[in-house]
């Protein structure tokens, strides 16, 4: 390696900008995405399930459109015009998993997606998930299929302009869309999604979304569970889980009935919560009439020092404290108070140990909030680029596909510590793997990446991905 001579004297001469070098790219890590696409057959699986999106059999099919959008988002693209910038990267286009279309072409193709094509996206992702399981080791595959968890959540995406079709004002007065997403929690992959208006209640379609999510799971799970927060406090979702013979845990609203039931629990019935200080859990028989008969209400109470109670009436923790206890704490007449949370579940909670385990498992539903944040901040779900609702629907699915590609890549290359809990967010993955500058050279049929010194993650990831076989 040639040594770089550094002058000990201060550099006084001006820097000259030379002619552009078309062999340079700022996103050499797109080659990792291309290798992953080759090993999993992502484009082929999506094209097969989506079907044709135009009459003439030429140009970019639906699967390639989604993959090119997802690859652009992984590299930092946050708008349709980002595709035009990707096309201008001549060297980078040699590494792309799918050719980047012009922004106008992408919008035109997205407008052609109908209900059948949108439904095919979920089926295509399901086929890729099955391929991922086939490439993982036996131990990891058994862990993933031992207990499969479906998490439901909705997130608001604020938009500007009155020309956005299909959006509405939410309760905070923001004009927004509301992506409604079902995640496979253990793998960290979205398996079904809807795009609602900002004023639509996700409870109305939650059972239908759960039904599609269950259909997208691979065969062979030993147990399937469903989690949702108190925003899904509706019996229809629980009855859907009962009809599908799956376990559920759904947050309950803090109403007077459950608060009275919690107050009637004896002190000897509380058991310490797992991994949470000053918290205890117990079970009580209070369930609404419209819920399945085998449902149990779990109660978690957290001891809160009176000095830690916020004086701001908007504080979230204040809503967990009964009003009489809150008044005593604010008046300085109590040393501590208890904050209560309630969960309705049909899991086995026959003893204290199982109660604590069920509550601990339910508490990890906050993982979906991290996944939603990753899709919004890491990919580009934080805004919708078009006034056409169909274009925004395709954009949402492309952002979720980018999140899935991130999870698949880290799962198969074992850079997530092999358990999914140490998975990198997309922003970090972009910094360490995707947005890596390099010189791309071609000699014969061999493409070589010349990376800057110190970049060691991309070579290791490429070696592992290149060792994976292509789909039969």
C-alpha positions as CSV (number, residue, x, y, z in Angstrom):
1,X,0.0,0.0,0.0
2,X,1.4,3.4,-1.0
3,X,2.2,5.7,1.9
4,X,0.6,9.2,2.0
5,X,3.2,11.9,2.6
6,X,1.9,14.5,4.9
7,X,3.7,17.8,5.0
8,X,4.7,19.1,8.5
9,X,4.1,22.6,7.3
10,X,0.7,24.2,7.0
11,X,-0.9,23.8,3.6
12,X,-1.1,27.2,1.9
13,X,-2.0,26.3,-1.7
14,X,-5.7,26.3,-2.8
15,X,-7.5,23.1,-3.5
16,X,-8.5,22.5,-7.2
17,X,-11.7,20.7,-8.0
18,X,-11.1,18.3,-10.9
19,X,-13.5,16.8,-13.3
20,X,-16.2,14.5,-12.0
21,X,-15.3,10.8,-11.6
22,X,-18.2,8.6,-12.8
23,X,-16.6,5.6,-11.1
24,X,-17.2,7.0,-7.6
25,X,-20.4,6.3,-5.6
26,X,-21.6,7.3,-2.2
27,X,-23.7,4.2,-1.6
28,X,-21.5,1.2,-2.2
29,X,-23.6,-0.7,0.4
30,X,-26.3,-1.0,-2.1
31,X,-24.4,-4.1,-3.2
32,X,-25.3,-5.7,0.1
33,X,-29.0,-5.1,-0.7
34,X,-28.5,-6.5,-4.2
35,X,-26.9,-9.7,-2.8
36,X,-29.7,-10.0,-0.3
37,X,-32.3,-9.6,-3.1
38,X,-30.4,-12.3,-5.1
39,X,-30.4,-14.8,-2.2
40,X,-34.0,-14.2,-1.2
41,X,-35.6,-13.6,-4.6
42,X,-37.4,-10.6,-3.3
43,X,-38.3,-9.0,-6.6
44,X,-39.4,-12.3,-8.2
45,X,-41.6,-13.1,-5.1
46,X,-43.2,-9.7,-5.2
47,X,-43.7,-9.7,-9.0
48,X,-45.3,-13.2,-8.8
49,X,-47.9,-12.1,-6.2
50,X,-48.5,-8.5,-7.3
51,X,-49.1,-9.5,-10.9
52,X,-49.1,-7.1,-13.9
53,X,-49.6,-3.4,-13.2
54,X,-49.7,-2.4,-16.9
55,X,-50.9,-3.9,-20.2
56,X,-47.7,-4.0,-22.1
57,X,-45.1,-6.4,-20.8
58,X,-42.1,-4.1,-20.8
59,X,-40.6,-1.5,-18.4
60,X,-40.6,-1.8,-14.7
61,X,-42.9,-4.4,-13.0
62,X,-44.5,-3.8,-9.6
63,X,-42.0,-5.8,-7.6
64,X,-39.0,-4.0,-9.1
65,X,-40.7,-0.6,-8.3
66,X,-41.1,-1.5,-4.7
67,X,-37.5,-2.8,-4.4
68,X,-36.0,0.2,-6.1
69,X,-38.0,2.5,-3.8
70,X,-37.0,0.6,-0.7
71,X,-33.3,0.6,-1.8
72,X,-33.5,4.3,-2.4
73,X,-34.9,4.8,1.2
74,X,-32.2,2.7,2.7
75,X,-29.6,4.9,1.1
76,X,-31.3,8.0,2.5
77,X,-33.8,8.9,-0.2
78,X,-36.9,10.6,1.4
79,X,-38.9,11.7,-1.6
80,X,-39.8,10.6,-5.1
81,X,-37.3,13.0,-6.6
82,X,-34.6,11.0,-4.7
83,X,-34.9,8.4,-7.5
84,X,-33.7,11.0,-10.0
85,X,-30.6,11.6,-7.8
86,X,-30.0,7.8,-7.6
87,X,-30.2,7.5,-11.4
88,X,-27.5,10.2,-11.7
89,X,-25.1,8.0,-9.7
90,X,-23.7,6.0,-12.6
91,X,-21.4,3.8,-10.6
92,X,-24.1,3.2,-7.9
93,X,-26.6,2.0,-10.5
94,X,-24.3,-0.9,-11.2
95,X,-24.9,-2.1,-7.6
96,X,-28.6,-1.5,-7.3
97,X,-30.9,-4.5,-6.8
98,X,-33.3,-3.0,-9.3
99,X,-32.9,-0.2,-11.8
100,X,-34.1,3.1,-10.4
101,X,-37.0,4.6,-12.4
102,X,-37.5,8.3,-12.9
103,X,-39.6,9.9,-10.3
104,X,-42.5,10.6,-12.7
105,X,-42.3,7.0,-13.9
106,X,-42.5,5.7,-10.4
107,X,-45.5,7.8,-9.6
108,X,-47.3,6.7,-12.8
109,X,-46.7,3.0,-12.0
110,X,-47.8,3.5,-8.4
111,X,-51.1,4.9,-9.6
112,X,-51.8,1.6,-11.4
113,X,-51.8,-0.4,-8.2
114,X,-55.3,-1.7,-7.3
115,X,-56.6,-3.7,-4.5
116,X,-55.3,-7.0,-6.0
117,X,-51.8,-5.6,-6.5
118,X,-51.7,-4.2,-2.9
119,X,-52.9,-7.5,-1.5
120,X,-50.1,-9.2,-3.4
121,X,-47.4,-7.2,-1.6
122,X,-48.3,-9.0,1.7
123,X,-48.2,-12.4,0.0
124,X,-44.8,-11.6,-1.6
125,X,-43.4,-10.6,1.8
126,X,-44.8,-13.8,3.3
127,X,-43.0,-15.9,0.6
128,X,-39.7,-14.1,1.4
129,X,-40.2,-14.7,5.1
130,X,-40.4,-18.4,4.4
131,X,-37.2,-18.2,2.4
132,X,-35.5,-16.4,5.3
133,X,-36.5,-19.2,7.7
134,X,-35.1,-21.7,5.3
135,X,-31.7,-20.0,5.3
136,X,-31.4,-19.6,9.1
137,X,-29.8,-22.2,11.3
138,X,-31.9,-24.9,13.0
139,X,-31.5,-23.3,16.4
140,X,-32.5,-19.9,15.3
141,X,-35.4,-21.2,13.2
142,X,-36.8,-23.2,16.1
143,X,-36.6,-20.1,18.3
144,X,-38.4,-18.0,15.7
145,X,-41.2,-20.5,15.3
146,X,-41.5,-21.5,19.0
147,X,-43.8,-18.6,19.7
148,X,-44.8,-16.1,17.0
149,X,-46.1,-12.7,18.2
150,X,-48.2,-10.4,16.0
151,X,-48.1,-6.8,17.2
152,X,-50.7,-4.3,16.0
153,X,-50.1,-0.5,16.1
154,X,-51.0,2.7,14.3
155,X,-48.9,5.8,13.8
156,X,-49.8,9.2,12.5
157,X,-48.0,10.8,9.6
158,X,-48.6,14.5,9.4
159,X,-48.9,16.0,5.9
160,X,-49.2,19.5,4.4
161,X,-51.6,20.8,1.8
162,X,-55.2,20.4,1.1
163,X,-54.6,18.4,-2.0
164,X,-53.6,15.2,-0.2
165,X,-56.4,12.7,-0.9
166,X,-57.5,10.4,1.9
167,X,-56.1,12.3,4.9
168,X,-58.0,13.9,7.7
169,X,-57.5,15.9,10.9
170,X,-56.7,13.8,14.0
171,X,-57.6,14.6,17.6
172,X,-54.5,16.9,17.9
173,X,-55.7,19.0,15.0
174,X,-53.0,17.7,12.6
175,X,-53.8,16.8,9.0
176,X,-52.4,13.3,8.7
177,X,-52.6,9.8,7.4
178,X,-52.6,6.9,9.8
179,X,-50.6,3.8,8.7
180,X,-52.0,0.7,10.5
181,X,-49.4,-2.0,10.7
182,X,-49.1,-5.6,11.9
183,X,-45.5,-6.7,12.7
184,X,-44.0,-10.2,13.3
185,X,-42.3,-9.1,16.5
186,X,-39.6,-11.8,16.7
187,X,-38.3,-11.3,13.2
188,X,-39.1,-7.5,13.2
189,X,-40.8,-7.6,9.8
190,X,-44.2,-5.9,8.9
191,X,-46.6,-8.6,7.5
192,X,-49.7,-6.5,6.8
193,X,-50.6,-2.8,6.6
194,X,-53.5,-0.4,5.8
195,X,-53.4,3.3,5.2
196,X,-56.2,5.0,7.2
197,X,-57.2,8.7,7.4
198,X,-56.2,10.6,10.5
199,X,-59.6,10.4,12.0
200,X,-60.3,6.7,11.4
201,X,-60.4,4.4,14.4
202,X,-58.1,1.4,13.9
203,X,-60.3,-0.7,16.1
204,X,-62.9,-1.0,13.3
205,X,-60.5,-2.8,11.0
206,X,-58.1,-4.4,13.5
207,X,-59.6,-7.9,13.2
208,X,-59.3,-7.8,9.4
209,X,-55.7,-6.6,9.7
210,X,-55.0,-9.4,12.2
211,X,-56.6,-11.9,9.8
212,X,-54.3,-10.9,7.0
213,X,-51.3,-10.9,9.3
214,X,-52.0,-14.5,10.3
215,X,-52.4,-15.5,6.7
216,X,-48.9,-14.1,6.0
217,X,-47.1,-16.1,8.6
218,X,-45.1,-19.2,7.6
219,X,-46.3,-22.6,8.4
220,X,-45.1,-24.4,11.5
221,X,-45.4,-22.0,14.5
222,X,-45.9,-23.9,17.7
223,X,-47.9,-21.0,19.2
224,X,-49.2,-17.7,17.9
225,X,-49.9,-14.7,20.1
226,X,-51.4,-11.3,19.5
227,X,-50.6,-8.1,21.3
228,X,-52.2,-4.6,21.2
229,X,-52.4,-1.6,23.4
230,X,-55.4,0.0,25.0
231,X,-56.3,1.7,21.7
232,X,-57.6,-1.7,20.6
233,X,-59.9,-2.2,23.6
234,X,-62.6,-3.9,21.6
235,X,-64.1,-7.3,21.8
236,X,-64.1,-8.0,18.1
237,X,-60.3,-8.3,18.0
238,X,-60.4,-10.7,20.9
239,X,-63.2,-12.7,19.3
240,X,-61.1,-12.9,16.1
241,X,-58.2,-14.3,18.1
242,X,-60.5,-16.8,19.7
243,X,-61.9,-18.0,16.4
244,X,-58.3,-18.4,15.1
245,X,-57.3,-20.3,18.3
246,X,-54.5,-17.9,19.2
247,X,-53.6,-16.2,22.5
248,X,-54.1,-12.5,22.9
249,X,-53.2,-9.7,25.3
250,X,-54.9,-6.4,24.8
251,X,-54.6,-3.3,26.9
252,X,-57.8,-2.2,28.8
253,X,-59.1,1.3,29.3
254,X,-58.8,2.6,32.9
255,X,-62.5,2.9,33.7
256,X,-64.2,2.8,37.0
257,X,-65.0,-1.0,36.8
258,X,-61.4,-2.1,36.5
259,X,-60.2,0.4,39.1
260,X,-62.8,-1.0,41.6
261,X,-61.6,-4.5,40.8
262,X,-58.0,-3.5,41.3
263,X,-58.8,-2.0,44.7
264,X,-60.4,-5.2,45.8
265,X,-57.2,-7.3,45.2
266,X,-55.7,-8.6,48.4
267,X,-52.1,-7.6,49.3
268,X,-51.0,-11.3,49.3
269,X,-52.1,-11.7,45.7
270,X,-49.5,-9.3,44.3
271,X,-46.3,-10.7,42.9
272,X,-43.2,-8.8,41.8
273,X,-43.0,-7.8,38.1
274,X,-40.1,-9.2,36.1
275,X,-37.4,-6.6,35.2
276,X,-39.3,-3.6,36.6
277,X,-38.5,-1.9,39.8
278,X,-41.3,-1.1,42.4
279,X,-43.9,-2.9,40.2
280,X,-46.2,-5.7,41.1
281,X,-48.8,-7.7,39.1
282,X,-51.9,-9.6,40.0
283,X,-55.0,-11.1,38.3
284,X,-58.6,-10.2,38.9
285,X,-61.9,-11.6,37.4
286,X,-63.1,-8.3,36.0
287,X,-63.9,-8.6,32.2
288,X,-66.4,-6.8,30.0
289,X,-69.5,-8.8,29.0
290,X,-68.6,-8.7,25.3
291,X,-65.2,-10.4,25.7
292,X,-64.5,-14.2,25.5
293,X,-65.4,-16.1,28.7
294,X,-61.9,-17.3,29.3
295,X,-60.4,-13.8,29.5
296,X,-58.6,-12.7,32.6
297,X,-57.7,-9.1,33.6
298,X,-54.1,-8.6,34.7
299,X,-53.3,-5.6,36.8
300,X,-49.9,-3.9,37.2
301,X,-49.3,-1.4,39.9
302,X,-46.2,0.7,40.1
303,X,-45.2,2.5,43.4
304,X,-44.5,6.2,42.6
305,X,-43.0,8.5,45.2
306,X,-45.2,11.6,45.8
307,X,-42.4,13.8,44.8
308,X,-42.1,12.2,41.4
309,X,-45.7,13.0,40.4
310,X,-45.7,15.7,37.8
311,X,-47.7,18.9,38.3
312,X,-48.4,19.0,34.6
313,X,-51.9,17.7,33.9
314,X,-50.8,16.5,30.5
315,X,-48.2,14.0,32.0
316,X,-48.9,10.4,30.9
317,X,-48.1,8.9,34.3
318,X,-50.8,11.0,36.0
319,X,-53.4,9.2,34.1
320,X,-52.4,5.9,35.7
321,X,-53.0,7.2,39.2
322,X,-56.5,7.1,40.8
323,X,-57.9,10.6,41.3
324,X,-58.2,10.3,45.1
325,X,-54.5,9.1,45.4
326,X,-53.4,11.8,43.0
327,X,-55.1,14.5,45.1
328,X,-53.4,13.3,48.2
329,X,-50.0,13.2,46.5
330,X,-50.4,16.7,45.1
331,X,-51.5,18.0,48.5
332,X,-48.5,16.5,50.2
333,X,-50.6,14.1,52.3
334,X,-49.2,10.9,51.0
335,X,-45.7,9.5,50.7
336,X,-46.4,7.5,47.7
337,X,-49.1,6.5,45.2
338,X,-49.7,3.7,42.8
339,X,-50.1,3.9,39.0
340,X,-52.2,1.1,37.5
341,X,-52.3,-0.5,34.1
342,X,-54.7,-3.2,32.9
343,X,-54.4,-6.1,30.4
344,X,-57.1,-8.4,29.1
345,X,-55.7,-11.8,28.1
346,X,-56.5,-15.5,27.6
347,X,-53.0,-16.6,28.4
348,X,-52.5,-19.1,31.2
349,X,-52.2,-17.1,34.4
350,X,-53.1,-19.8,36.9
351,X,-50.3,-18.9,39.3
352,X,-48.1,-15.9,40.3
353,X,-45.1,-17.0,38.1
354,X,-47.3,-17.3,35.0
355,X,-48.9,-13.9,35.8
356,X,-45.5,-12.2,36.0
357,X,-44.3,-13.9,32.7
358,X,-47.5,-12.9,30.8
359,X,-47.2,-9.3,31.9
360,X,-43.4,-9.2,31.1
361,X,-44.1,-10.6,27.6
362,X,-46.9,-8.0,27.0
363,X,-44.6,-5.2,28.1
364,X,-42.3,-5.9,25.2
365,X,-45.0,-4.7,22.8
366,X,-43.1,-1.4,22.9
367,X,-40.8,-3.0,20.4
368,X,-43.4,-2.2,17.7
369,X,-43.1,1.5,18.6
370,X,-39.4,1.2,17.9
371,X,-40.1,-0.5,14.6
372,X,-42.7,2.2,13.6
373,X,-40.2,4.9,14.5
374,X,-37.5,3.1,12.4
375,X,-39.9,3.0,9.4
376,X,-40.6,6.7,9.8
377,X,-37.2,8.0,10.6
378,X,-34.9,5.4,9.1
379,X,-37.0,4.8,5.9
380,X,-39.3,7.5,4.7
381,X,-42.7,6.8,6.2
382,X,-42.4,10.1,8.1
383,X,-44.2,11.9,5.2
384,X,-46.3,11.1,2.1
385,X,-44.9,12.4,-1.2
386,X,-48.0,12.7,-3.4
387,X,-51.5,14.0,-3.5
388,X,-52.7,10.7,-4.9
389,X,-53.6,8.2,-2.2
390,X,-52.6,5.2,-4.3
391,X,-49.1,6.6,-4.7
392,X,-48.9,7.2,-1.0
393,X,-50.1,3.6,-0.4
394,X,-47.2,2.2,-2.5
395,X,-44.8,4.6,-0.7
396,X,-46.0,3.2,2.6
397,X,-45.4,-0.4,1.5
398,X,-42.0,0.5,0.1
399,X,-41.0,2.1,3.5
400,X,-42.2,-1.1,5.3
401,X,-40.3,-3.2,2.7
402,X,-37.1,-1.2,3.5
403,X,-37.7,-2.0,7.2
404,X,-38.1,-5.7,6.3
405,X,-35.0,-5.7,4.2
406,X,-33.0,-4.2,7.1
407,X,-34.3,-7.0,9.4
408,X,-33.7,-9.8,6.8
409,X,-30.2,-8.6,6.1
410,X,-29.2,-8.4,9.8
411,X,-30.8,-11.8,10.5
412,X,-29.0,-13.6,7.8
413,X,-25.6,-12.0,8.3
414,X,-25.8,-12.4,12.1
415,X,-24.9,-8.8,12.8
416,X,-27.9,-8.4,15.1
417,X,-26.3,-10.7,17.8
418,X,-28.5,-13.6,16.6
419,X,-31.6,-12.8,18.7
420,X,-33.2,-9.7,17.1
421,X,-32.8,-7.6,20.3
422,X,-29.5,-6.1,19.2
423,X,-30.7,-5.1,15.7
424,X,-29.5,-1.9,14.3
425,X,-31.9,0.9,13.4
426,X,-31.9,1.8,9.7
427,X,-30.2,5.1,10.3
428,X,-27.2,3.3,12.0
429,X,-27.2,0.6,9.3
430,X,-27.1,3.3,6.6
431,X,-24.1,5.0,8.3
432,X,-22.2,1.7,8.8
433,X,-23.1,-0.3,5.8
434,X,-25.2,1.4,3.0
435,X,-24.0,4.9,2.5
436,X,-20.3,3.9,2.1
437,X,-18.3,5.7,-0.5
438,X,-16.3,3.6,-2.9
439,X,-14.7,3.6,-6.4
440,X,-16.4,1.0,-8.6
441,X,-14.1,-0.6,-11.2
442,X,-14.9,-3.2,-13.8
443,X,-12.3,-5.5,-15.3
444,X,-13.8,-8.1,-17.7
445,X,-16.8,-9.4,-15.8
446,X,-15.5,-8.7,-12.4
447,X,-16.7,-5.6,-10.4
448,X,-14.4,-4.4,-7.7
449,X,-15.2,-1.9,-4.9
450,X,-12.4,0.2,-3.6
451,X,-13.4,1.3,-0.1
452,X,-11.9,3.9,2.2
453,X,-9.6,2.6,4.9
454,X,-11.3,1.4,8.1
455,X,-14.6,0.2,6.5
456,X,-14.9,-3.4,7.6
457,X,-18.6,-4.1,7.9
458,X,-19.4,-4.2,4.2
459,X,-16.8,-6.8,3.3
460,X,-17.9,-9.1,6.1
461,X,-21.6,-8.7,5.2
462,X,-20.9,-9.3,1.5
463,X,-18.9,-12.5,2.2
464,X,-21.8,-13.9,4.2
465,X,-24.5,-12.9,1.7
466,X,-22.5,-14.2,-1.3
467,X,-22.2,-17.6,0.4
468,X,-26.0,-17.9,0.5
469,X,-27.5,-20.0,-2.4
470,X,-30.0,-18.5,-4.8
471,X,-33.6,-19.7,-4.8
472,X,-34.1,-22.9,-6.7
